[in-house]
Amino acid sequence: MIKSNDKYRTMLLTRLSELDSRLHSIETELDQPNSKDWDEAAVENEGDEVLEQLGQSGQQEIARIRAALKRLREGSYGICARCGDPISPERLDVLPDTPLCRTCAAAN
């Protein structure tokens, strides 16, 4: 288990808060009525598709963060879910929500 769990917990909670704010903004934007002008409506529809993709990506990241926070609570954070080896602190610094060590992630 990683000794600096507080550092990673803070990183994960900060990112979770950022994603929550971003998703609320996306929802607000998607709730706006579309223009009645055909050309503007087409552009708005394209923008809505991008926003929906960003929202889905954000939801996936939120799920990964919640899973990482659960591993922190259970004491298995920083241990590869596949092979059981420790995940390097360097990897966790970049991807604090990762459940896999570098070797197992590369094998995917």
KOLMAR-487945 format. One record per residue: residue number from 1; z, y, x of N, C-alpha, C, O, CB in turn. Coordinates in nm, 4 decimals. Glycine has a CB too. Layout:
KOLMAR-487945
+-----+----------+----------+----------+----------+----------+----------+----------+----------+----------+----------+----------+----------+----------+----------+----------+
: num :       nz :       ny :       nx :      caz :      cay :      cax :       cz :       cy :       cx :       oz :       oy :       ox :      cbz :      cby :      cbx :
+-----+----------+----------+----------+----------+----------+----------+----------+----------+----------+----------+----------+----------+----------+----------+----------+
: NUM :        Z :        Y :        X :        Z :        Y :        X :        Z :        Y :        X :        Z :        Y :        X :        Z :        Y :        X :
...
+-----+----------+----------+----------+----------+----------+----------+----------+----------+----------+----------+----------+----------+----------+----------+----------+
END
This chain:
KOLMAR-487945
+-----+----------+----------+----------+----------+----------+----------+----------+----------+----------+----------+----------+----------+----------+----------+----------+
: num :       nz :       ny :       nx :      caz :      cay :      cax :       cz :       cy :       cx :       oz :       oy :       ox :      cbz :      cby :      cbx :
+-----+----------+----------+----------+----------+----------+----------+----------+----------+----------+----------+----------+----------+----------+----------+----------+
:   1 :   0.0000 :  -0.1184 :   0.0840 :   0.0000 :   0.0000 :   0.0000 :   0.0000 :   0.1245 :   0.0883 :   0.0626 :   0.1257 :   0.1943 :   0.1219 :  -0.0001 :  -0.0955 :
:   2 :  -0.0684 :   0.2267 :   0.0459 :  -0.0791 :   0.3522 :   0.1201 :   0.0517 :   0.4306 :   0.1057 :   0.1059 :   0.4436 :  -0.0041 :  -0.2005 :   0.4368 :   0.0694 :
:   3 :   0.1012 :   0.4824 :   0.2178 :   0.2284 :   0.5543 :   0.2155 :   0.2149 :   0.6940 :   0.1568 :   0.3121 :   0.7484 :   0.1044 :   0.2852 :   0.5634 :   0.3552 :
:   4 :   0.0958 :   0.7529 :   0.1645 :   0.0790 :   0.8901 :   0.1149 :   0.0228 :   0.8889 :  -0.0270 :  -0.0724 :   0.9604 :  -0.0583 :  -0.0140 :   0.9709 :   0.2085 :
:   5 :   0.0834 :   0.8065 :  -0.1119 :   0.0367 :   0.7965 :  -0.2499 :   0.0411 :   0.9296 :  -0.3236 :  -0.0441 :   0.9553 :  -0.4087 :   0.1191 :   0.6953 :  -0.3244 :
:   6 :   0.1381 :   1.0145 :  -0.2928 :   0.1474 :   1.1441 :  -0.3600 :   0.0220 :   1.2270 :  -0.3353 :  -0.0266 :   1.2956 :  -0.4251 :   0.2716 :   1.2207 :  -0.3123 :
:   7 :  -0.0293 :   1.2202 :  -0.2145 :  -0.1523 :   1.2929 :  -0.1805 :  -0.2668 :   1.2468 :  -0.2705 :  -0.3391 :   1.3290 :  -0.3267 :  -0.1893 :   1.2720 :  -0.0309 :
:   8 :  -0.2830 :   1.1152 :  -0.2840 :  -0.3928 :   1.0617 :  -0.3644 :  -0.3697 :   1.0841 :  -0.5132 :  -0.4641 :   1.1101 :  -0.5878 :  -0.4109 :   0.9131 :  -0.3366 :
:   9 :  -0.2452 :   1.0741 :  -0.5563 :  -0.2132 :   1.1017 :  -0.6965 :  -0.2509 :   1.2456 :  -0.7300 :  -0.3104 :   1.2718 :  -0.8346 :  -0.0625 :   1.0765 :  -0.7252 :
:  10 :  -0.2167 :   1.3384 :  -0.6419 :  -0.2508 :   1.4787 :  -0.6636 :  -0.4019 :   1.4978 :  -0.6672 :  -0.4536 :   1.5691 :  -0.7533 :  -0.1891 :   1.5664 :  -0.5542 :
:  11 :  -0.4728 :   1.4345 :  -0.5742 :  -0.6194 :   1.4448 :  -0.5717 :  -0.6788 :   1.3927 :  -0.7021 :  -0.7671 :   1.4556 :  -0.7603 :  -0.6776 :   1.3666 :  -0.4517 :
:  12 :  -0.6301 :   1.2780 :  -0.7474 :  -0.6837 :   1.2170 :  -0.8692 :  -0.6522 :   1.3009 :  -0.9926 :  -0.7385 :   1.3200 :  -1.0783 :  -0.6276 :   1.0760 :  -0.8867 :
:  13 :  -0.5302 :   1.3507 :  -1.0020 :  -0.4920 :   1.4314 :  -1.1179 :  -0.5661 :   1.5646 :  -1.1208 :  -0.6024 :   1.6133 :  -1.2278 :  -0.3416 :   1.4558 :  -1.1176 :
:  14 :  -0.5885 :   1.6237 :  -1.0036 :  -0.6644 :   1.7484 :  -0.9961 :  -0.8076 :   1.7267 :  -1.0432 :  -0.8610 :   1.8051 :  -1.1216 :  -0.6634 :   1.8039 :  -0.8527 :
:  15 :  -0.8689 :   1.6198 :  -0.9948 :  -1.0066 :   1.5890 :  -1.0360 :  -1.0131 :   1.5575 :  -1.1849 :  -1.1080 :   1.5977 :  -1.2522 :  -1.0621 :   1.4707 :  -0.9548 :
:  16 :  -0.9141 :   1.4864 :  -1.2370 :  -0.9088 :   1.4549 :  -1.3793 :  -0.9028 :   1.5834 :  -1.4625 :  -0.9698 :   1.5942 :  -1.5652 :  -0.7873 :   1.3651 :  -1.4100 :
:  17 :  -0.8246 :   1.6781 :  -1.4193 :  -0.8139 :   1.8067 :  -1.4883 :  -0.9470 :   1.8821 :  -1.4839 :  -0.9891 :   1.9400 :  -1.5840 :  -0.7023 :   1.8921 :  -1.4254 :
:  18 :  -1.0129 :   1.8813 :  -1.3677 :  -1.1434 :   1.9474 :  -1.3549 :  -1.2449 :   1.8843 :  -1.4502 :  -1.3192 :   1.9547 :  -1.5186 :  -1.1947 :   1.9389 :  -1.2091 :
:  19 :  -1.2471 :   1.7521 :  -1.4538 :  -1.3416 :   1.6819 :  -1.5414 :  -1.3124 :   1.7104 :  -1.6881 :  -1.4045 :   1.7282 :  -1.7678 :  -1.3363 :   1.5309 :  -1.5156 :
:  20 :  -1.1849 :   1.7148 :  -1.7234 :  -1.1470 :   1.7436 :  -1.8610 :  -1.1983 :   1.8814 :  -1.9024 :  -1.2535 :   1.8969 :  -2.0114 :  -0.9941 :   1.7359 :  -1.8776 :
:  21 :  -1.1807 :   1.9801 :  -1.8170 :  -1.2294 :   2.1151 :  -1.8463 :  -1.3813 :   2.1168 :  -1.8586 :  -1.4367 :   2.1795 :  -1.9489 :  -1.1843 :   2.2133 :  -1.7373 :
:  22 :  -1.4478 :   2.0473 :  -1.7668 :  -1.5941 :   2.0440 :  -1.7688 :  -1.6456 :   1.9765 :  -1.8955 :  -1.7415 :   2.0235 :  -1.9568 :  -1.6477 :   1.9712 :  -1.6450 :
:  23 :  -1.5815 :   1.8659 :  -1.9348 :  -1.6271 :   1.7949 :  -2.0545 :  -1.6048 :   1.8779 :  -2.1807 :  -1.6863 :   1.8731 :  -2.2728 :  -1.5549 :   1.6605 :  -2.0672 :
:  24 :  -1.4965 :   1.9531 :  -2.1858 :  -1.4751 :   2.0417 :  -2.3006 :  -1.5833 :   2.1493 :  -2.3062 :  -1.6310 :   2.1842 :  -2.4142 :  -1.3352 :   2.1069 :  -2.2935 :
:  25 :  -1.6218 :   2.2013 :  -2.1909 :  -1.7286 :   2.3014 :  -2.1861 :  -1.8611 :   2.2419 :  -2.2319 :  -1.9369 :   2.3057 :  -2.3049 :  -1.7426 :   2.3583 :  -2.0442 :
:  26 :  -1.8884 :   2.1195 :  -2.1886 :  -2.0119 :   2.0520 :  -2.2291 :  -2.0131 :   2.0292 :  -2.3798 :  -2.1143 :   2.0528 :  -2.4457 :  -2.0276 :   1.9177 :  -2.1546 :
:  27 :  -1.9004 :   1.9833 :  -2.4343 :  -1.8917 :   1.9615 :  -2.5787 :  -1.9143 :   2.0906 :  -2.6552 :  -1.9841 :   2.0914 :  -2.7566 :  -1.7562 :   1.9022 :  -2.6158 :
:  28 :  -1.8559 :   2.1995 :  -2.6076 :  -1.8732 :   2.3287 :  -2.6729 :  -2.0199 :   2.3700 :  -2.6703 :  -2.0735 :   2.4175 :  -2.7704 :  -1.7860 :   2.4359 :  -2.6051 :
:  29 :  -2.0840 :   2.3518 :  -2.5562 :  -2.2256 :   2.3877 :  -2.5430 :  -2.3128 :   2.3016 :  -2.6346 :  -2.4052 :   2.3521 :  -2.6983 :  -2.2715 :   2.3723 :  -2.3968 :
:  30 :  -2.2834 :   2.1731 :  -2.6408 :  -2.3630 :   2.0836 :  -2.7260 :  -2.3431 :   2.1117 :  -2.8748 :  -2.4308 :   2.0817 :  -2.9558 :  -2.3274 :   1.9385 :  -2.6965 :
:  31 :  -2.2291 :   2.1688 :  -2.9109 :  -2.2020 :   2.2007 :  -3.0510 :  -2.2730 :   2.3274 :  -3.0986 :  -2.2747 :   2.3560 :  -3.2183 :  -2.0536 :   2.2157 :  -3.0715 :
:  32 :  -2.3315 :   2.4035 :  -3.0057 :  -2.4007 :   2.5260 :  -3.0430 :  -2.5275 :   2.4919 :  -3.1215 :  -2.5975 :   2.3966 :  -3.0873 :  -2.4349 :   2.6100 :  -2.9175 :
:  33 :  -2.5573 :   2.5689 :  -3.2260 :  -2.6806 :   2.5417 :  -3.3026 :  -2.8047 :   2.5690 :  -3.2185 :  -2.8073 :   2.6608 :  -3.1366 :  -2.6848 :   2.6273 :  -3.4307 :
:  34 :  -2.9070 :   2.4873 :  -3.2406 :  -3.0331 :   2.5054 :  -3.1686 :  -3.1138 :   2.6188 :  -3.2307 :  -3.0963 :   2.6531 :  -3.3476 :  -3.1152 :   2.3749 :  -3.1689 :
:  35 :  -3.2018 :   2.6757 :  -3.1505 :  -3.2898 :   2.7834 :  -3.1935 :  -3.3907 :   2.7309 :  -3.2951 :  -3.4263 :   2.6131 :  -3.2941 :  -3.3621 :   2.8462 :  -3.0727 :
:  36 :  -3.4359 :   2.8199 :  -3.3825 :  -3.5390 :   2.7808 :  -3.4791 :  -3.6784 :   2.7943 :  -3.4197 :  -3.7746 :   2.7415 :  -3.4756 :  -3.5280 :   2.8655 :  -3.6060 :
:  37 :  -3.6908 :   2.8634 :  -3.3086 :  -3.8187 :   2.8763 :  -3.2395 :  -3.8500 :   2.7443 :  -3.1705 :  -3.7663 :   2.6919 :  -3.0969 :  -3.8161 :   2.9939 :  -3.1368 :
:  38 :  -3.9689 :   2.6899 :  -3.1930 :  -4.0055 :   2.5576 :  -3.1406 :  -3.9965 :   2.5502 :  -2.9887 :  -3.9409 :   2.4550 :  -2.9340 :  -4.1460 :   2.5216 :  -3.1844 :
:  39 :  -4.0512 :   2.6507 :  -2.9208 :  -4.0490 :   2.6489 :  -2.7742 :  -3.9060 :   2.6540 :  -2.7205 :  -3.8693 :   2.5788 :  -2.6302 :  -4.1300 :   2.7667 :  -2.7185 :
:  40 :  -3.8270 :   2.7430 :  -2.7771 :  -3.6874 :   2.7530 :  -2.7331 :  -3.6100 :   2.6263 :  -2.7676 :  -3.5260 :   2.5815 :  -2.6895 :  -3.6194 :   2.8750 :  -2.7971 :
:  41 :  -3.6377 :   2.5687 :  -2.8836 :  -3.5693 :   2.4458 :  -2.9250 :  -3.6015 :   2.3317 :  -2.8294 :  -3.5138 :   2.2514 :  -2.7975 :  -3.6090 :   2.4074 :  -3.0688 :
:  42 :  -3.7260 :   2.3235 :  -2.7833 :  -3.7646 :   2.2179 :  -2.6893 :  -3.6871 :   2.2318 :  -2.5585 :  -3.6379 :   2.1332 :  -2.5038 :  -3.9166 :   2.2221 :  -2.6621 :
:  43 :  -3.6768 :   2.3545 :  -2.5093 :  -3.6021 :   2.3792 :  -2.3851 :  -3.4548 :   2.3472 :  -2.4062 :  -3.3910 :   2.2875 :  -2.3196 :  -3.6192 :   2.5262 :  -2.3382 :
:  44 :  -3.4007 :   2.3867 :  -2.5211 :  -3.2597 :   2.3587 :  -2.5511 :  -3.2346 :   2.2089 :  -2.5606 :  -3.1311 :   2.1602 :  -2.5151 :  -3.2177 :   2.4271 :  -2.6820 :
:  45 :  -3.3293 :   2.1351 :  -2.6197 :  -3.3138 :   1.9893 :  -2.6297 :  -3.3114 :   1.9250 :  -2.4917 :  -3.2333 :   1.8330 :  -2.4675 :  -3.4275 :   1.9287 :  -2.7138 :
:  46 :  -3.3960 :   1.9726 :  -2.4013 :  -3.3943 :   1.9208 :  -2.2641 :  -3.2602 :   1.9504 :  -2.1986 :  -3.2031 :   1.8650 :  -2.1307 :  -3.5091 :   1.9820 :  -2.1808 :
:  47 :  -3.2108 :   2.0710 :  -2.2193 :  -3.0805 :   2.1085 :  -2.1645 :  -2.9690 :   2.0221 :  -2.2222 :  -2.8765 :   1.9826 :  -2.1513 :  -3.0519 :   2.2560 :  -2.1922 :
:  48 :  -2.9792 :   1.9934 :  -2.3520 :  -2.8784 :   1.9084 :  -2.4162 :  -2.8793 :   1.7681 :  -2.3564 :  -2.7736 :   1.7074 :  -2.3387 :  -2.9029 :   1.9013 :  -2.5679 :
:  49 :  -2.9979 :   1.7163 :  -2.3253 :  -3.0067 :   1.5830 :  -2.2647 :  -2.9377 :   1.5807 :  -2.1286 :  -2.8679 :   1.4850 :  -2.0950 :  -3.1538 :   1.5400 :  -2.2501 :
:  50 :  -2.9577 :   1.6860 :  -2.0515 :  -2.8918 :   1.6954 :  -1.9202 :  -2.7408 :   1.7031 :  -1.9387 :  -2.6656 :   1.6359 :  -1.8680 :  -2.9429 :   1.8193 :  -1.8410 :
:  51 :  -2.6967 :   1.7845 :  -2.0333 :  -2.5531 :   1.7969 :  -2.0587 :  -2.4932 :   1.6632 :  -2.1034 :  -2.3830 :   1.6273 :  -2.0619 :  -2.5269 :   1.9047 :  -2.1651 :
:  52 :  -2.5653 :   1.5908 :  -2.1870 :  -2.5158 :   1.4604 :  -2.2323 :  -2.5031 :   1.3631 :  -2.1152 :  -2.4072 :   1.2864 :  -2.1077 :  -2.6093 :   1.4017 :  -2.3397 :
:  53 :  -2.6004 :   1.3667 :  -2.0238 :  -2.5924 :   1.2804 :  -1.9052 :  -2.4737 :   1.3190 :  -1.8184 :  -2.4023 :   1.2325 :  -1.7678 :  -2.7224 :   1.2884 :  -1.8232 :
:  54 :  -2.4528 :   1.4491 :  -1.8014 :  -2.3366 :   1.4950 :  -1.7243 :  -2.2066 :   1.4517 :  -1.7919 :  -2.1110 :   1.4127 :  -1.7248 :  -2.3395 :   1.6485 :  -1.7081 :
:  55 :  -2.2039 :   1.4587 :  -1.9236 :  -2.0858 :   1.4157 :  -1.9979 :  -2.0587 :   1.2675 :  -1.9802 :  -1.9439 :   1.2271 :  -1.9619 :  -2.1019 :   1.4475 :  -2.1447 :
:  56 :  -2.1638 :   1.1857 :  -1.9856 :  -2.1468 :   1.0417 :  -1.9668 :  -2.0991 :   1.0107 :  -1.8252 :  -2.0121 :   0.9259 :  -1.8052 :  -2.2785 :   0.9678 :  -1.9957 :
:  57 :  -2.1560 :   1.0794 :  -1.7285 :  -2.1138 :   1.0604 :  -1.5897 :  -1.9665 :   1.0998 :  -1.5733 :  -1.8902 :   1.0314 :  -1.5051 :  -2.2032 :   1.1434 :  -1.4937 :
:  58 :  -1.9285 :   1.2096 :  -1.6359 :  -1.7894 :   1.2537 :  -1.6309 :  -1.6955 :   1.1531 :  -1.6953 :  -1.5862 :   1.1286 :  -1.6442 :  -1.7749 :   1.3881 :  -1.6990 :
:  59 :  -1.7370 :   1.0946 :  -1.8070 :  -1.6544 :   0.9936 :  -1.8734 :  -1.6361 :   0.8712 :  -1.7846 :  -1.5276 :   0.8133 :  -1.7796 :  -1.7169 :   0.9525 :  -2.0073 :
:  60 :  -1.7414 :   0.8322 :  -1.7151 :  -1.7318 :   0.7180 :  -1.6239 :  -1.6357 :   0.7477 :  -1.5090 :  -1.5562 :   0.6625 :  -1.4693 :  -1.8705 :   0.6817 :  -1.5686 :
:  61 :  -1.6444 :   0.8703 :  -1.4561 :  -1.5533 :   0.9073 :  -1.3471 :  -1.4086 :   0.9121 :  -1.3966 :  -1.3168 :   0.8721 :  -1.3249 :  -1.5934 :   1.0438 :  -1.2871 :
:  62 :  -1.3886 :   0.9605 :  -1.5180 :  -1.2538 :   0.9633 :  -1.5752 :  -1.1982 :   0.8218 :  -1.5854 :  -1.0811 :   0.7991 :  -1.5550 :  -1.2546 :   1.0309 :  -1.7143 :
:  63 :  -1.2801 :   0.7274 :  -1.6275 :  -1.2350 :   0.5880 :  -1.6372 :  -1.1955 :   0.5341 :  -1.5000 :  -1.0956 :   0.4632 :  -1.4871 :  -1.3453 :   0.4996 :  -1.6989 :
:  64 :  -1.2745 :   0.5680 :  -1.3969 :  -1.2408 :   0.5222 :  -1.2610 :  -1.1100 :   0.5856 :  -1.2130 :  -1.0289 :   0.5193 :  -1.1483 :  -1.3553 :   0.5562 :  -1.1626 :
:  65 :  -1.0900 :   0.7129 :  -1.2444 :  -0.9677 :   0.7824 :  -1.2031 :  -0.8466 :   0.7229 :  -1.2741 :  -0.7427 :   0.7008 :  -1.2119 :  -0.9781 :   0.9338 :  -1.2327 :
:  66 :  -0.8595 :   0.6970 :  -1.4031 :  -0.7471 :   0.6378 :  -1.4772 :  -0.7129 :   0.4997 :  -1.4224 :  -0.5957 :   0.4631 :  -1.4141 :  -0.7803 :   0.6283 :  -1.6274 :
:  67 :  -0.8154 :   0.4233 :  -1.3852 :  -0.7913 :   0.2907 :  -1.3258 :  -0.7190 :   0.3057 :  -1.1915 :  -0.6295 :   0.2273 :  -1.1601 :  -0.9255 :   0.2134 :  -1.3066 :
:  68 :  -0.7577 :   0.4061 :  -1.1128 :  -0.6916 :   0.4293 :  -0.9840 :  -0.5464 :   0.4716 :  -1.0047 :  -0.4580 :   0.4273 :  -0.9313 :  -0.7671 :   0.5366 :  -0.9029 :
:  69 :  -0.5211 :   0.5570 :  -1.1040 :  -0.3838 :   0.5973 :  -1.1334 :  -0.3005 :   0.4778 :  -1.1794 :  -0.1819 :   0.4688 :  -1.1475 :  -0.3823 :   0.7073 :  -1.2405 :
:  70 :  -0.3614 :   0.3871 :  -1.2533 :  -0.2920 :   0.2646 :  -1.2949 :  -0.2567 :   0.1802 :  -1.1722 :  -0.1468 :   0.1255 :  -1.1632 :  -0.3797 :   0.1825 :  -1.3938 :
:  71 :  -0.3518 :   0.1700 :  -1.0771 :  -0.3227 :   0.0941 :  -0.9544 :  -0.2084 :   0.1593 :  -0.8764 :  -0.1260 :   0.0898 :  -0.8168 :  -0.4491 :   0.0842 :  -0.8651 :
:  72 :  -0.2035 :   0.2917 :  -0.8769 :  -0.0924 :   0.3618 :  -0.8110 :   0.0405 :   0.3232 :  -0.8763 :   0.1378 :   0.2929 :  -0.8074 :  -0.1130 :   0.5158 :  -0.8174 :
:  73 :   0.0434 :   0.3247 :  -1.0096 :   0.1677 :   0.2894 :  -1.0811 :   0.2076 :   0.1448 :  -1.0550 :   0.3262 :   0.1134 :  -1.0449 :   0.1510 :   0.3120 :  -1.2324 :
:  74 :   0.1086 :   0.0571 :  -1.0441 :   0.1367 :  -0.0855 :  -1.0271 :   0.1611 :  -0.1252 :  -0.8817 :   0.2021 :  -0.2379 :  -0.8537 :   0.0225 :  -0.1664 :  -1.0822 :
:  75 :   0.1359 :  -0.0321 :  -0.7893 :   0.1595 :  -0.0605 :  -0.6486 :   0.0451 :  -0.1296 :  -0.5770 :   0.0630 :  -0.1780 :  -0.4653 :   0.2795 :  -0.1428 :  -0.6358 :
:  76 :  -0.0715 :  -0.1352 :  -0.6387 :  -0.1861 :  -0.2013 :  -0.5742 :  -0.2907 :  -0.1020 :  -0.5256 :  -0.3989 :  -0.1420 :  -0.4826 :  -0.2507 :  -0.2994 :  -0.6703 :
:  77 :  -0.2597 :   0.0269 :  -0.5320 :  -0.3548 :   0.1283 :  -0.4866 :  -0.3765 :   0.1155 :  -0.3362 :  -0.2823 :   0.0939 :  -0.2601 :  -0.3048 :   0.2705 :  -0.5221 :
:  78 :  -0.5018 :   0.1292 :  -0.2951 :  -0.5343 :   0.1224 :  -0.1535 :  -0.5608 :  -0.0191 :  -0.1051 :  -0.5841 :  -0.0411 :   0.0137 :  -0.4237 :   0.1822 :  -0.0736 :
:  79 :  -0.5574 :  -0.1151 :  -0.1968 :  -0.5875 :  -0.2545 :  -0.1644 :  -0.7176 :  -0.2896 :  -0.2370 :  -0.7304 :  -0.2659 :  -0.3571 :  -0.4687 :  -0.3520 :  -0.2063 :
:  80 :  -0.8129 :  -0.3457 :  -0.1646 :  -0.9428 :  -0.3804 :  -0.2221 :  -0.9246 :  -0.4805 :  -0.3362 :  -0.8590 :  -0.5835 :  -0.3203 :  -1.0369 :  -0.4384 :  -0.1135 :
:  81 :  -0.9833 :  -0.4489 :  -0.4502 :  -0.9730 :  -0.5352 :  -0.5678 :  -1.0510 :  -0.6656 :  -0.5504 :  -1.0263 :  -0.7627 :  -0.6220 :  -1.0232 :  -0.4613 :  -0.6911 :
:  82 :  -1.1438 :  -0.6681 :  -0.4568 :  -1.2241 :  -0.7885 :  -0.4365 :  -1.1660 :  -0.8797 :  -0.3292 :  -1.1424 :  -0.9979 :  -0.3544 :  -1.3656 :  -0.7506 :  -0.3995 :
:  83 :  -1.1427 :  -0.8254 :  -0.2089 :  -1.1013 :  -0.9119 :  -0.0967 :  -0.9529 :  -0.9034 :  -0.0636 :  -0.9005 :  -0.9898 :   0.0067 :  -1.1804 :  -0.8765 :   0.0259 :
:  84 :  -0.8842 :  -0.8003 :  -0.1133 :  -0.7412 :  -0.7868 :  -0.0876 :  -0.7061 :  -0.7167 :   0.0418 :  -0.5882 :  -0.6994 :   0.0726 :  -0.6794 :  -0.9197 :  -0.0873 :
:  85 :  -0.8071 :  -0.6756 :   0.1189 :  -0.7817 :  -0.6011 :   0.2422 :  -0.7480 :  -0.4559 :   0.2097 :  -0.7835 :  -0.4063 :   0.1028 :  -0.9040 :  -0.6083 :   0.3367 :
:  86 :  -0.6796 :  -0.3876 :   0.3013 :  -0.6520 :  -0.2454 :   0.2792 :  -0.7811 :  -0.1634 :   0.2793 :  -0.8749 :  -0.1925 :   0.3534 :  -0.5558 :  -0.1924 :   0.3868 :
:  87 :  -0.7836 :  -0.0609 :   0.1951 :  -0.8938 :   0.0356 :   0.1946 :  -0.8554 :   0.1449 :   0.2922 :  -0.7436 :   0.1962 :   0.2874 :  -0.9220 :   0.0938 :   0.0498 :
:  88 :  -0.9469 :   0.1808 :   0.3805 :  -0.9140 :   0.2782 :   0.4848 :  -0.8777 :   0.4139 :   0.4239 :  -0.9366 :   0.4550 :   0.3239 :  -1.0320 :   0.2939 :   0.5825 :
:  89 :  -0.7808 :   0.4831 :   0.4843 :  -0.7457 :   0.6170 :   0.4364 :  -0.8662 :   0.7114 :   0.4399 :  -0.8780 :   0.8000 :   0.3552 :  -0.6316 :   0.6748 :   0.5207 :
:  90 :  -0.9548 :   0.6929 :   0.5367 :  -1.0744 :   0.7784 :   0.5445 :  -1.1613 :   0.7604 :   0.4194 :  -1.2151 :   0.8572 :   0.3656 :  -1.1567 :   0.7456 :   0.6724 :
:  91 :  -1.1740 :   0.6363 :   0.3745 :  -1.2525 :   0.6091 :   0.2530 :  -1.1819 :   0.6671 :   0.1300 :  -1.2467 :   0.7268 :   0.0440 :  -1.2745 :   0.4560 :   0.2351 :
:  92 :  -1.0503 :   0.6500 :   0.1214 :  -0.9756 :   0.7032 :   0.0080 :  -0.9764 :   0.8557 :   0.0056 :  -0.9713 :   0.9161 :  -0.1015 :  -0.8326 :   0.6525 :   0.0114 :
:  93 :  -0.9827 :   0.9183 :   0.1230 :  -0.9897 :   1.0645 :   0.1279 :  -1.1187 :   1.1152 :   0.0638 :  -1.1209 :   1.2227 :   0.0038 :  -0.9798 :   1.1138 :   0.2731 :
:  94 :  -1.2262 :   1.0371 :   0.0769 :  -1.3567 :   1.0762 :   0.0215 :  -1.3719 :   1.0267 :  -0.1227 :  -1.4234 :   1.0984 :  -0.2086 :  -1.4715 :   1.0204 :   0.1091 :
:  95 :  -1.3274 :   0.9053 :  -0.1480 :  -1.3401 :   0.8412 :  -0.2797 :  -1.2036 :   0.7908 :  -0.3262 :  -1.1785 :   0.6703 :  -0.3239 :  -1.4424 :   0.7239 :  -0.2747 :
:  96 :  -1.1157 :   0.8807 :  -0.3681 :  -0.9794 :   0.8367 :  -0.4013 :  -0.9724 :   0.7409 :  -0.5201 :  -0.8703 :   0.6751 :  -0.5401 :  -0.8939 :   0.9566 :  -0.4302 :
:  97 :  -1.0799 :   0.7323 :  -0.5991 :  -1.0772 :   0.6416 :  -0.7144 :  -1.1399 :   0.5055 :  -0.6859 :  -1.1500 :   0.4220 :  -0.7758 :  -1.1485 :   0.7054 :  -0.8306 :
:  98 :  -1.1821 :   0.4821 :  -0.5611 :  -1.2499 :   0.3565 :  -0.5302 :  -1.1557 :   0.2360 :  -0.5356 :  -1.0437 :   0.2425 :  -0.4851 :  -1.3136 :   0.3651 :  -0.3931 :
:  99 :  -1.2014 :   0.1253 :  -0.5974 :  -1.1210 :   0.0038 :  -0.5965 :  -1.1623 :  -0.0926 :  -0.4853 :  -1.1016 :  -0.1984 :  -0.4686 :  -1.1313 :  -0.0654 :  -0.7305 :
: 100 :  -1.2659 :  -0.0558 :  -0.4093 :  -1.3226 :  -0.1472 :  -0.3100 :  -1.3203 :  -0.0899 :  -0.1688 :  -1.3377 :   0.0303 :  -0.1485 :  -1.4644 :  -0.1822 :  -0.3477 :
: 101 :  -1.2988 :  -0.1775 :  -0.0729 :  -1.3102 :  -0.1375 :   0.0672 :  -1.4586 :  -0.1159 :   0.0993 :  -1.5458 :  -0.1501 :   0.0194 :  -1.2466 :  -0.2453 :   0.1626 :
: 102 :  -1.4855 :  -0.0598 :   0.2150 :  -1.6222 :  -0.0293 :   0.2540 :  -1.7093 :  -0.1551 :   0.2576 :  -1.8235 :  -0.1529 :   0.2116 :  -1.6235 :   0.0390 :   0.3899 :
: 103 :  -1.6568 :  -0.2623 :   0.3110 :  -1.7329 :  -0.3878 :   0.3229 :  -1.7725 :  -0.4426 :   0.1872 :  -1.8884 :  -0.4781 :   0.1654 :  -1.6517 :  -0.4924 :   0.3985 :
: 104 :  -1.6768 :  -0.4497 :   0.0958 :  -1.7064 :  -0.5040 :  -0.0376 :  -1.7981 :  -0.4099 :  -0.1172 :  -1.8830 :  -0.4566 :  -0.1931 :  -1.5753 :  -0.5282 :  -0.1154 :
: 105 :  -1.7819 :  -0.2793 :  -0.1010 :  -1.8689 :  -0.1851 :  -0.1702 :  -2.0133 :  -0.1975 :  -0.1200 :  -2.1079 :  -0.1870 :  -0.1981 :  -1.8178 :  -0.0413 :  -0.1511 :
: 106 :  -2.0292 :  -0.2197 :   0.0096 :  -2.1634 :  -0.2349 :   0.0670 :  -2.2289 :  -0.3645 :   0.0223 :  -2.3516 :  -0.3737 :   0.0193 :  -2.1570 :  -0.2303 :   0.2193 :
: 107 :  -2.1481 :  -0.4658 :  -0.0129 :  -2.2013 :  -0.5952 :  -0.0553 :  -2.2565 :  -0.5893 :  -0.1983 :  -2.3291 :  -0.6795 :  -0.2400 :  -2.0925 :  -0.7027 :  -0.0455 :
: 108 :  -2.2230 :  -0.4851 :  -0.2728 :  -2.2719 :  -0.4733 :  -0.4112 :  -2.4179 :  -0.4504 :  -0.4144 :  -2.4761 :  -0.4380 :  -0.5222 :  -2.2025 :  -0.3622 :  -0.4846 :
+-----+----------+----------+----------+----------+----------+----------+----------+----------+----------+----------+----------+----------+----------+----------+----------+
END
